[in-house]
Amino acid sequence: MKKLLLLSLTVLLFSCGEEKKEERKGSDAVEFFKYGVYFESRGNYKGAIANYTNAIWKDPKYADAYVNRANSKFQLDDFNGALADLNKAIEIKPNNGKFYLARSIIKFQSGYEGACQDARKSQELDNFDLQEYLTKLGFEKKEAEVFVETIC
């Protein structure tokens, strides 16, 4: 199930890109972000983290950079770092339900409390059925049921 959670989190986080591209188009932050995505897609999570960190340094309000950096940290089992980045992304964009779902998955995987509350907040904000959404991310139907039953 861990590999599935990692895969699902990766799909979820790469689909979170709700940044207004016209605001950042051509900026140094975007270039660093793109390099981060490149490195992350090839499994070079340390390289990805370095590039996402540079993007954040150039634009401290770049929520997607925090989210993608969280995924790279999660892939390296840095759960505290991943949660810190997701907390910052949520601070910047508190109405993004996918950020709460990503934090829920990390909390669940790492044994932290609060996974259920984050999953519910995600559903509240984005108005979706969690079990159905997880199957769209690649969970088998039974695995999605178990995940939902286990966290809540």
C-alpha positions in Angstrom: 0.0 0.0 0.0 2.9 2.4 0.6 3.9 2.4 -3.0 0.4 3.1 -4.0 0.2 5.9 -1.6 3.4 7.3 -2.9 2.2 7.0 -6.5 -1.2 8.5 -5.6 0.4 11.4 -3.8 2.7 12.1 -6.8 -0.3 12.1 -9.1 -2.3 14.3 -6.7 0.5 16.8 -6.2 1.4 17.1 -9.9 -2.3 17.8 -10.5 -2.4 20.6 -7.9 -1.0 23.2 -10.3 -3.5 26.0 -9.7 -1.0 28.8 -9.8 -1.9 31.7 -12.1 0.6 31.0 -14.9 0.3 34.5 -16.4 1.6 36.0 -13.1 4.7 33.9 -13.0 5.3 33.2 -16.7 9.0 33.6 -17.5 10.0 34.2 -13.9 13.1 32.7 -12.4 10.8 30.9 -9.9 8.9 29.1 -12.7 12.2 28.0 -14.3 13.4 26.5 -11.0 10.0 24.9 -10.6 10.2 23.3 -14.0 13.6 21.9 -13.3 12.2 20.6 -10.0 9.5 18.8 -11.9 12.0 17.4 -14.3 14.3 16.0 -11.5 11.3 14.7 -9.6 9.9 12.9 -12.6 13.2 11.1 -12.9 13.4 10.1 -9.3 16.1 12.6 -8.4 14.3 13.9 -5.3 17.3 15.8 -3.8 17.8 17.6 -7.1 14.1 18.4 -7.2 14.1 19.7 -3.6 17.0 22.0 -4.4 15.2 23.5 -7.4 11.8 23.8 -5.6 13.8 25.6 -2.8 15.2 28.0 -5.3 11.8 28.6 -6.7 10.5 29.4 -3.2 13.5 31.6 -2.5 12.6 33.6 -5.6 8.9 33.6 -4.8 8.0 32.8 -1.2 4.2 32.7 -2.1 4.6 29.9 -4.7 2.3 27.4 -3.1 2.8 24.7 -5.8 6.5 24.8 -5.2 5.9 24.0 -1.5 3.5 21.2 -2.5 5.9 19.6 -5.0 8.8 20.0 -2.6 6.6 18.2 0.0 6.2 15.3 -2.4 9.9 15.0 -2.9 10.6 15.1 0.8 7.9 12.5 1.3 9.6 10.3 -1.2 12.7 10.5 0.9 10.8 9.7 4.0 11.2 13.2 5.4 7.6 13.3 6.8 8.2 16.3 9.0 9.6 18.3 6.2 6.8 17.3 3.9 4.2 18.3 6.4 5.9 21.7 7.1 5.8 22.4 3.3 2.2 21.4 3.0 1.3 23.5 6.1 3.0 26.5 4.3 1.1 25.8 1.1 -2.2 25.7 3.0 -1.3 28.9 4.8 -0.8 30.5 1.3 -3.9 28.9 -0.2 -6.2 27.8 2.6 -9.1 27.0 0.2 -7.3 24.4 -1.9 -8.8 21.0 -1.0 -6.1 19.0 -2.8 -3.5 20.4 -0.4 -5.5 19.1 2.5 -5.9 15.7 0.9 -2.1 15.5 0.2 -1.5 16.4 3.9 -4.0 13.7 4.9 -2.2 11.1 2.9 1.2 12.0 4.4 -0.2 12.1 7.9 -1.8 8.7 7.4 1.3 7.2 5.9 3.6 8.6 8.6 1.4 7.8 11.6 0.6 11.4 12.5 -2.8 12.3 13.9 -5.2 14.5 11.9 -5.5 12.6 8.6 -9.2 12.2 8.9 -9.8 15.9 9.7 -7.7 16.9 6.6 -9.5 14.4 4.4 -12.9 15.8 5.5 -11.7 19.4 5.0 -10.5 18.5 1.5 -14.0 17.0 0.7 -15.7 20.1 2.2 -13.6 22.5 0.1 -13.6 20.6 -3.2 -17.0 18.8 -2.8 -16.0 15.3 -3.9 -16.4 11.7 -2.8 -13.1 10.8 -1.2 -13.4 7.1 -2.1 -14.3 7.8 -5.7 -11.5 10.4 -6.0 -8.9 7.9 -4.7 -9.9 5.4 -7.3 -9.3 8.1 -9.9 -5.8 8.5 -8.5 -5.1 4.8 -9.0 -6.3 3.1 -5.9 -8.2 -0.2 -6.4 -11.8 0.1 -5.2 -11.2 -2.1 -2.2 -8.0 -0.2 -1.3 -9.8 3.1 -1.5 -12.5 1.7 0.8 -9.9 0.5 3.3 -8.1 3.8 3.2 -11.3 5.8 3.9 -12.4 3.4 6.6 -9.0 3.5 8.3 -8.4 7.2 8.4 -12.0 8.1 9.5 
